[in-house]
Amino acid sequence: MMEENKQGILLESGTNEIEIMKFTIGGNLYGINVAKVREIMISAPVKPMPMAHQAVEGIFKPRDTVLTVVDLPNYLGVESPKDPKDIFIITNFNKMFIAFRVHTVDRISRISWTDIQKPDKTVSGGTEGVATGIAQCDGELVTILDFERIVAEIAPETSIQMSEVEQLGPRERNDKPIWVAEDSVLLSKMIEDSLRKANYVNLHMFSNGLELWEALAALPQEGDLSRDVALIITDIEMPQMDGHRLTKLVKDSARFKHIPLIIFSSLISEEMRRKGRDLGADEQLTKPEIGHLVDVMDHLLLRQDKQVRV
């Protein structure tokens, strides 16, 4: 059994870098953000679970915790017999620990988010594709999988729930411009639908931090900036520019630093929270807590209004 040493991973904040753990399935090279990985271990016997999704292999208990095992080759449509030499990648995101079966694990590569391109729809499987990016690592092309999207499909109840917003009750219409950077097509649609349900009607959606930053930088120098953007919500993992880099650029700017900024990510841990705080993020929330996000948005916008009046 081998545990990842988390202490040396991406100690600097806002550098727009990512460490990718490469692994293989059916001879093809895939990747996962190291920040999602908690442990790598040789596969173990798994207890099947009735009525589970076809890609859910079952459960196993490596120590004191019962983990769900997702058969990633099965999910990706790769027919292959299970091998005792297969690897379990134990992940932690969205406050969940899940094991993913893969065939082999390769080395870790540190690259810039600018080296990760959004895949063409023919590669990613259309608008709901499972490939979140294509990276050039050590001379090889690596498909970065959207693990949040995979889990959301297998277990929809673990993803963003519109019911959380409905429980907030009737809400007044809010037409303040809200800018959102989220690369996952599925999660972006969920966030947009949820915020509209919460009566935030003036939403501007961006597929990565770079798109949002370029739009921000292109705003007219004159006039009331709050009429163009009142609040920013950003994911962390995104091609071209990640959320930490975006946060740094916004909060280091004399022009933009007063815009409230929320990091809304599946990767919020104590270490990530420290990084976000050091970069100046106003709030940091863990997906999929969409009801909490709406509450925090209300609070930050109200605080901003009071500061403007003063």
BAFI-370535 format. One record per residue (C-alpha): x, y, z; residue in one letter. Coordinates in pm, whole numbers. Example, Ala and Ser with C-alpha at 12.3 -4.5 7.8 and 13.67 -1.06 7.14 Angstrom:
! residues 2
<markol xx="1230" yy="-450" zz="780" code="A"/>
<markol xx="1367" yy="-106" zz="714" code="S"/>
! end
This chain:
! residues 310
<markol xx="0" yy="0" zz="0" code="M"/>
<markol xx="129" yy="343" zz="-87" code="M"/>
<markol xx="3" yy="674" zz="45" code="E"/>
<markol xx="45" yy="1000" zz="-139" code="E"/>
<markol xx="258" yy="1254" zz="43" code="N"/>
<markol xx="30" yy="1557" zz="41" code="K"/>
<markol xx="280" yy="1789" zz="207" code="Q"/>
<markol xx="481" yy="1870" zz="-103" code="G"/>
<markol xx="196" yy="1914" zz="-346" code="I"/>
<markol xx="137" yy="2259" zz="-488" code="L"/>
<markol xx="261" yy="2448" zz="-186" code="L"/>
<markol xx="248" yy="2775" zz="-378" code="E"/>
<markol xx="-90" yy="2930" zz="-438" code="S"/>
<markol xx="-216" yy="3103" zz="-751" code="G"/>
<markol xx="60" yy="2974" zz="-980" code="T"/>
<markol xx="-193" yy="2823" zz="-1223" code="N"/>
<markol xx="-26" yy="2482" zz="-1195" code="E"/>
<markol xx="-171" yy="2137" zz="-1139" code="I"/>
<markol xx="-20" yy="1800" zz="-1057" code="E"/>
<markol xx="-171" yy="1522" zz="-1267" code="I"/>
<markol xx="-156" yy="1156" zz="-1166" code="M"/>
<markol xx="-157" yy="950" zz="-1483" code="K"/>
<markol xx="-318" yy="607" zz="-1503" code="F"/>
<markol xx="-414" yy="362" zz="-1775" code="T"/>
<markol xx="-733" yy="185" zz="-1875" code="I"/>
<markol xx="-727" yy="-47" zz="-2173" code="G"/>
<markol xx="-391" yy="92" zz="-2280" code="G"/>
<markol xx="-520" yy="451" zz="-2288" code="N"/>
<markol xx="-371" yy="723" zz="-2071" code="L"/>
<markol xx="-595" yy="920" zz="-1836" code="Y"/>
<markol xx="-535" yy="1169" zz="-1556" code="G"/>
<markol xx="-672" yy="1290" zz="-1224" code="I"/>
<markol xx="-583" yy="1596" zz="-1020" code="N"/>
<markol xx="-351" yy="1481" zz="-739" code="V"/>
<markol xx="-548" yy="1705" zz="-501" code="A"/>
<markol xx="-835" yy="1455" zz="-534" code="K"/>
<markol xx="-617" yy="1151" zz="-454" code="V"/>
<markol xx="-577" yy="1025" zz="-98" code="R"/>
<markol xx="-424" yy="682" zz="-151" code="E"/>
<markol xx="-322" yy="424" zz="-410" code="I"/>
<markol xx="-348" yy="54" zz="-335" code="M"/>
<markol xx="-355" yy="-285" zz="-503" code="I"/>
<markol xx="-714" yy="-393" zz="-574" code="S"/>
<markol xx="-889" yy="-607" zz="-314" code="A"/>
<markol xx="-1195" yy="-833" zz="-305" code="P"/>
<markol xx="-1518" yy="-633" zz="-342" code="V"/>
<markol xx="-1863" yy="-715" zz="-206" code="K"/>
<markol xx="-2128" yy="-658" zz="-478" code="P"/>
<markol xx="-2425" yy="-436" zz="-394" code="M"/>
<markol xx="-2773" yy="-513" zz="-528" code="P"/>
<markol xx="-2958" yy="-256" zz="-742" code="M"/>
<markol xx="-2645" yy="-44" zz="-782" code="A"/>
<markol xx="-2542" yy="144" zz="-1098" code="H"/>
<markol xx="-2374" yy="-91" zz="-1345" code="Q"/>
<markol xx="-2040" yy="84" zz="-1295" code="A"/>
<markol xx="-2057" yy="44" zz="-917" code="V"/>
<markol xx="-1857" yy="-270" zz="-848" code="E"/>
<markol xx="-1954" yy="-285" zz="-481" code="G"/>
<markol xx="-1794" yy="-201" zz="-147" code="I"/>
<markol xx="-1480" yy="-294" zz="41" code="F"/>
<markol xx="-1334" yy="-207" zz="378" code="K"/>
<markol xx="-958" yy="-141" zz="362" code="P"/>
<markol xx="-935" yy="-47" zz="730" code="R"/>
<markol xx="-1211" yy="111" zz="936" code="D"/>
<markol xx="-1399" yy="276" zz="650" code="T"/>
<markol xx="-1637" yy="119" zz="399" code="V"/>
<markol xx="-1570" yy="254" zz="50" code="L"/>
<markol xx="-1772" yy="233" zz="-270" code="T"/>
<markol xx="-1573" yy="96" zz="-564" code="V"/>
<markol xx="-1641" yy="233" zz="-912" code="V"/>
<markol xx="-1527" yy="9" zz="-1199" code="D"/>
<markol xx="-1385" yy="283" zz="-1420" code="L"/>
<markol xx="-1315" yy="53" zz="-1718" code="P"/>
<markol xx="-1681" yy="-54" zz="-1706" code="N"/>
<markol xx="-1797" yy="308" zz="-1687" code="Y"/>
<markol xx="-1584" yy="402" zz="-1988" code="L"/>
<markol xx="-1710" yy="104" zz="-2187" code="G"/>
<markol xx="-1381" yy="-86" zz="-2183" code="V"/>
<markol xx="-1430" yy="-463" zz="-2167" code="E"/>
<markol xx="-1157" yy="-622" zz="-1957" code="S"/>
<markol xx="-1145" yy="-896" zz="-1695" code="P"/>
<markol xx="-1063" yy="-788" zz="-1343" code="K"/>
<markol xx="-700" yy="-853" zz="-1260" code="D"/>
<markol xx="-554" yy="-890" zz="-908" code="P"/>
<markol xx="-287" yy="-644" zz="-1024" code="K"/>
<markol xx="-545" yy="-373" zz="-1089" code="D"/>
<markol xx="-513" yy="-57" zz="-884" code="I"/>
<markol xx="-763" yy="123" zz="-664" code="F"/>
<markol xx="-727" yy="502" zz="-664" code="I"/>
<markol xx="-888" yy="625" zz="-341" code="I"/>
<markol xx="-1027" yy="975" zz="-395" code="T"/>
<markol xx="-1171" yy="1243" zz="-171" code="N"/>
<markol xx="-1386" yy="1524" zz="-309" code="F"/>
<markol xx="-1734" yy="1660" zz="-241" code="N"/>
<markol xx="-1677" yy="1532" zz="114" code="K"/>
<markol xx="-1682" yy="1172" zz="-13" code="M"/>
<markol xx="-1423" yy="894" zz="-28" code="F"/>
<markol xx="-1458" yy="672" zz="-337" code="I"/>
<markol xx="-1231" yy="404" zz="-485" code="A"/>
<markol xx="-1187" yy="387" zz="-864" code="F"/>
<markol xx="-1054" yy="69" zz="-1027" code="R"/>
<markol xx="-791" yy="134" zz="-1297" code="V"/>
<markol xx="-539" yy="-93" zz="-1468" code="H"/>
<markol xx="-207" yy="75" zz="-1388" code="T"/>
<markol xx="-85" yy="398" zz="-1232" code="V"/>
<markol xx="187" yy="602" zz="-1399" code="D"/>
<markol xx="391" yy="888" zz="-1256" code="R"/>
<markol xx="281" yy="1235" zz="-1147" code="I"/>
<markol xx="341" yy="1532" zz="-1377" code="S"/>
<markol xx="324" yy="1899" zz="-1283" code="R"/>
<markol xx="193" yy="2116" zz="-1565" code="I"/>
<markol xx="29" yy="2454" zz="-1617" code="S"/>
<markol xx="-345" yy="2478" zz="-1659" code="W"/>
<markol xx="-266" yy="2658" zz="-1985" code="T"/>
<markol xx="-141" yy="2321" zz="-2115" code="D"/>
<markol xx="-488" yy="2172" zz="-2068" code="I"/>
<markol xx="-731" yy="2223" zz="-2353" code="Q"/>
<markol xx="-1106" yy="2174" zz="-2346" code="K"/>
<markol xx="-1176" yy="1864" zz="-2558" code="P"/>
<markol xx="-1374" yy="1880" zz="-2879" code="D"/>
<markol xx="-1730" yy="1752" zz="-2837" code="K"/>
<markol xx="-1653" yy="1458" zz="-3066" code="T"/>
<markol xx="-1385" yy="1350" zz="-2817" code="V"/>
<markol xx="-1562" yy="1432" zz="-2492" code="S"/>
<markol xx="-1890" yy="1266" zz="-2590" code="G"/>
<markol xx="-2093" yy="1579" zz="-2659" code="G"/>
<markol xx="-2207" yy="1844" zz="-2416" code="T"/>
<markol xx="-2229" yy="1591" zz="-2131" code="E"/>
<markol xx="-1887" yy="1439" zz="-2201" code="G"/>
<markol xx="-1673" yy="1283" zz="-1932" code="V"/>
<markol xx="-1343" yy="1433" zz="-2051" code="A"/>
<markol xx="-1287" yy="1769" zz="-1883" code="T"/>
<markol xx="-956" yy="1839" zz="-2060" code="G"/>
<markol xx="-676" yy="1709" zz="-2277" code="I"/>
<markol xx="-328" yy="1766" zz="-2133" code="A"/>
<markol xx="22" yy="1742" zz="-2276" code="Q"/>
<markol xx="229" yy="1564" zz="-2010" code="C"/>
<markol xx="590" yy="1458" zz="-2073" code="D"/>
<markol xx="527" yy="1441" zz="-2446" code="G"/>
<markol xx="210" yy="1234" zz="-2408" code="E"/>
<markol xx="-156" yy="1329" zz="-2449" code="L"/>
<markol xx="-355" yy="1260" zz="-2133" code="V"/>
<markol xx="-734" yy="1270" zz="-2103" code="T"/>
<markol xx="-833" yy="1440" zz="-1778" code="I"/>
<markol xx="-1155" yy="1282" zz="-1655" code="L"/>
<markol xx="-1439" yy="1476" zz="-1496" code="D"/>
<markol xx="-1473" yy="1269" zz="-1178" code="F"/>
<markol xx="-1741" yy="1499" zz="-1037" code="E"/>
<markol xx="-1953" yy="1437" zz="-1344" code="R"/>
<markol xx="-1894" yy="1059" zz="-1318" code="I"/>
<markol xx="-2011" yy="1051" zz="-955" code="V"/>
<markol xx="-2305" yy="1282" zz="-1031" code="A"/>
<markol xx="-2427" yy="1036" zz="-1295" code="E"/>
<markol xx="-2374" yy="727" zz="-1082" code="I"/>
<markol xx="-2524" yy="881" zz="-766" code="A"/>
<markol xx="-2730" yy="1193" zz="-851" code="P"/>
<markol xx="-2827" yy="1237" zz="-487" code="E"/>
<markol xx="-2465" yy="1329" zz="-405" code="T"/>
<markol xx="-2461" yy="1622" zz="-648" code="S"/>
<markol xx="-2625" yy="1966" zz="-647" code="I"/>
<markol xx="-2987" yy="1942" zz="-532" code="Q"/>
<markol xx="-3248" yy="2195" zz="-643" code="M"/>
<markol xx="-3451" yy="2100" zz="-335" code="S"/>
<markol xx="-3200" yy="2290" zz="-117" code="E"/>
<markol xx="-3296" yy="2612" zz="-295" code="V"/>
<markol xx="-3668" yy="2532" zz="-281" code="E"/>
<markol xx="-3640" yy="2494" zz="96" code="Q"/>
<markol xx="-3530" yy="2859" zz="119" code="L"/>
<markol xx="-3888" yy="2958" zz="34" code="G"/>
<markol xx="-4011" yy="3253" zz="-178" code="P"/>
<markol xx="-3736" yy="3498" zz="-268" code="R"/>
<markol xx="-3730" yy="3844" zz="-423" code="E"/>
<markol xx="-3592" yy="3888" zz="-771" code="R"/>
<markol xx="-3225" yy="3990" zz="-770" code="N"/>
<markol xx="-3088" yy="4131" zz="-1095" code="D"/>
<markol xx="-2735" yy="4204" zz="-976" code="K"/>
<markol xx="-2481" yy="4065" zz="-1225" code="P"/>
<markol xx="-2330" yy="3739" zz="-1097" code="I"/>
<markol xx="-2029" yy="3594" zz="-1283" code="W"/>
<markol xx="-1962" yy="3220" zz="-1254" code="V"/>
<markol xx="-1654" yy="3026" zz="-1373" code="A"/>
<markol xx="-1720" yy="2650" zz="-1394" code="E"/>
<markol xx="-1572" yy="2417" zz="-1657" code="D"/>
<markol xx="-1800" yy="2115" zz="-1610" code="S"/>
<markol xx="-2094" yy="2152" zz="-1850" code="V"/>
<markol xx="-2317" yy="1943" zz="-1625" code="L"/>
<markol xx="-2233" yy="2128" zz="-1302" code="L"/>
<markol xx="-2245" yy="2467" zz="-1474" code="S"/>
<markol xx="-2602" yy="2395" zz="-1585" code="K"/>
<markol xx="-2693" yy="2273" zz="-1235" code="M"/>
<markol xx="-2549" yy="2587" zz="-1073" code="I"/>
<markol xx="-2718" yy="2817" zz="-1324" code="E"/>
<markol xx="-3057" yy="2648" zz="-1285" code="D"/>
<markol xx="-3027" yy="2655" zz="-904" code="S"/>
<markol xx="-2934" yy="3023" zz="-888" code="L"/>
<markol xx="-3216" yy="3113" zz="-1125" code="R"/>
<markol xx="-3448" yy="2915" zz="-900" code="K"/>
<markol xx="-3319" yy="3134" zz="-616" code="A"/>
<markol xx="-3426" yy="3436" zz="-828" code="N"/>
<markol xx="-3075" yy="3543" zz="-925" code="Y"/>
<markol xx="-3166" yy="3629" zz="-1283" code="V"/>
<markol xx="-2859" yy="3815" zz="-1415" code="N"/>
<markol xx="-2606" yy="3533" zz="-1454" code="L"/>
<markol xx="-2294" yy="3529" zz="-1671" code="H"/>
<markol xx="-2145" yy="3180" zz="-1711" code="M"/>
<markol xx="-1780" yy="3120" zz="-1812" code="F"/>
<markol xx="-1618" yy="2784" zz="-1887" code="S"/>
<markol xx="-1287" yy="2868" zz="-1717" code="N"/>
<markol xx="-1106" yy="3132" zz="-1517" code="G"/>
<markol xx="-929" yy="3278" zz="-1819" code="L"/>
<markol xx="-1255" yy="3354" zz="-1998" code="E"/>
<markol xx="-1389" yy="3531" zz="-1691" code="L"/>
<markol xx="-1067" yy="3724" zz="-1632" code="W"/>
<markol xx="-1048" yy="3843" zz="-1995" code="E"/>
<markol xx="-1411" yy="3958" zz="-1979" code="A"/>
<markol xx="-1338" yy="4137" zz="-1652" code="L"/>
<markol xx="-1031" yy="4310" zz="-1794" code="A"/>
<markol xx="-1232" yy="4420" zz="-2099" code="A"/>
<markol xx="-1490" yy="4613" zz="-1894" code="L"/>
<markol xx="-1495" yy="4990" zz="-1946" code="P"/>
<markol xx="-1267" yy="5185" zz="-1715" code="Q"/>
<markol xx="-1535" yy="5444" zz="-1647" code="E"/>
<markol xx="-1864" yy="5397" zz="-1468" code="G"/>
<markol xx="-1992" yy="5191" zz="-1180" code="D"/>
<markol xx="-1817" yy="4852" zz="-1188" code="L"/>
<markol xx="-2089" yy="4692" zz="-975" code="S"/>
<markol xx="-2335" yy="4740" zz="-1260" code="R"/>
<markol xx="-2124" yy="4500" zz="-1466" code="D"/>
<markol xx="-2024" yy="4249" zz="-1198" code="V"/>
<markol xx="-2149" yy="4239" zz="-840" code="A"/>
<markol xx="-2008" yy="3901" zz="-731" code="L"/>
<markol xx="-1781" yy="3625" zz="-868" code="I"/>
<markol xx="-1818" yy="3251" zz="-806" code="I"/>
<markol xx="-1536" yy="3025" zz="-921" code="T"/>
<markol xx="-1447" yy="2658" zz="-927" code="D"/>
<markol xx="-1083" yy="2564" zz="-861" code="I"/>
<markol xx="-1015" yy="2300" zz="-1129" code="E"/>
<markol xx="-1046" yy="2455" zz="-1476" code="M"/>
<markol xx="-848" yy="2441" zz="-1802" code="P"/>
<markol xx="-647" yy="2748" zz="-1906" code="Q"/>
<markol xx="-677" yy="2923" zz="-1567" code="M"/>
<markol xx="-776" yy="2769" zz="-1234" code="D"/>
<markol xx="-979" yy="2935" zz="-963" code="G"/>
<markol xx="-684" yy="3009" zz="-738" code="H"/>
<markol xx="-505" yy="3197" zz="-1015" code="R"/>
<markol xx="-825" yy="3387" zz="-1095" code="L"/>
<markol xx="-869" yy="3474" zz="-728" code="T"/>
<markol xx="-512" yy="3604" zz="-708" code="K"/>
<markol xx="-554" yy="3821" zz="-1018" code="L"/>
<markol xx="-883" yy="3967" zz="-894" code="V"/>
<markol xx="-767" yy="4034" zz="-538" code="K"/>
<markol xx="-427" yy="4173" zz="-647" code="D"/>
<markol xx="-603" yy="4426" zz="-870" code="S"/>
<markol xx="-678" yy="4770" zz="-727" code="A"/>
<markol xx="-969" yy="4790" zz="-968" code="R"/>
<markol xx="-1134" yy="4455" zz="-896" code="F"/>
<markol xx="-1031" yy="4357" zz="-542" code="K"/>
<markol xx="-1352" yy="4493" zz="-388" code="H"/>
<markol xx="-1569" yy="4249" zz="-588" code="I"/>
<markol xx="-1684" yy="3971" zz="-352" code="P"/>
<markol xx="-1544" yy="3636" zz="-465" code="L"/>
<markol xx="-1659" yy="3289" zz="-361" code="I"/>
<markol xx="-1461" yy="2972" zz="-431" code="I"/>
<markol xx="-1716" yy="2692" zz="-484" code="F"/>
<markol xx="-1530" yy="2366" zz="-530" code="S"/>
<markol xx="-1530" yy="1994" zz="-454" code="S"/>
<markol xx="-1169" yy="2031" zz="-337" code="L"/>
<markol xx="-1217" yy="2247" zz="-29" code="I"/>
<markol xx="-1000" yy="2099" zz="247" code="S"/>
<markol xx="-814" yy="2268" zz="531" code="E"/>
<markol xx="-508" yy="2306" zz="307" code="E"/>
<markol xx="-712" yy="2440" zz="15" code="M"/>
<markol xx="-904" yy="2668" zz="250" code="R"/>
<markol xx="-576" yy="2817" zz="374" code="R"/>
<markol xx="-462" yy="2878" zz="18" code="K"/>
<markol xx="-787" yy="3044" zz="-78" code="G"/>
<markol xx="-780" yy="3261" zz="233" code="R"/>
<markol xx="-421" yy="3369" zz="161" code="D"/>
<markol xx="-525" yy="3467" zz="-191" code="L"/>
<markol xx="-807" yy="3685" zz="-61" code="G"/>
<markol xx="-1121" yy="3479" zz="-133" code="A"/>
<markol xx="-1417" yy="3621" zz="58" code="D"/>
<markol xx="-1575" yy="3279" zz="113" code="E"/>
<markol xx="-1498" yy="2916" zz="27" code="Q"/>
<markol xx="-1771" yy="2653" zz="3" code="L"/>
<markol xx="-1771" yy="2283" zz="-70" code="T"/>
<markol xx="-1983" yy="2145" zz="-350" code="K"/>
<markol xx="-2258" yy="2044" zz="-366" code="P"/>
<markol xx="-2395" yy="2277" zz="-93" code="E"/>
<markol xx="-2598" yy="2500" zz="-326" code="I"/>
<markol xx="-2836" yy="2619" zz="-53" code="G"/>
<markol xx="-2542" yy="2738" zz="154" code="H"/>
<markol xx="-2401" yy="2910" zz="-156" code="L"/>
<markol xx="-2721" yy="3111" zz="-200" code="V"/>
<markol xx="-2715" yy="3214" zz="168" code="D"/>
<markol xx="-2354" yy="3330" zz="139" code="V"/>
<markol xx="-2428" yy="3521" zz="-183" code="M"/>
<markol xx="-2715" yy="3701" zz="-8" code="D"/>
<markol xx="-2485" yy="3792" zz="281" code="H"/>
<markol xx="-2195" yy="3916" zz="67" code="L"/>
<markol xx="-2417" yy="4128" zz="-158" code="L"/>
<markol xx="-2592" yy="4280" zz="142" code="L"/>
<markol xx="-2255" yy="4360" zz="299" code="R"/>
<markol xx="-2140" yy="4514" zz="-28" code="Q"/>
<markol xx="-2451" yy="4736" zz="-41" code="D"/>
<markol xx="-2386" yy="4860" zz="313" code="K"/>
<markol xx="-2024" yy="4944" zz="229" code="Q"/>
<markol xx="-2131" yy="5136" zz="-79" code="V"/>
<markol xx="-2388" yy="5337" zz="119" code="R"/>
<markol xx="-2126" yy="5423" zz="381" code="V"/>
! end
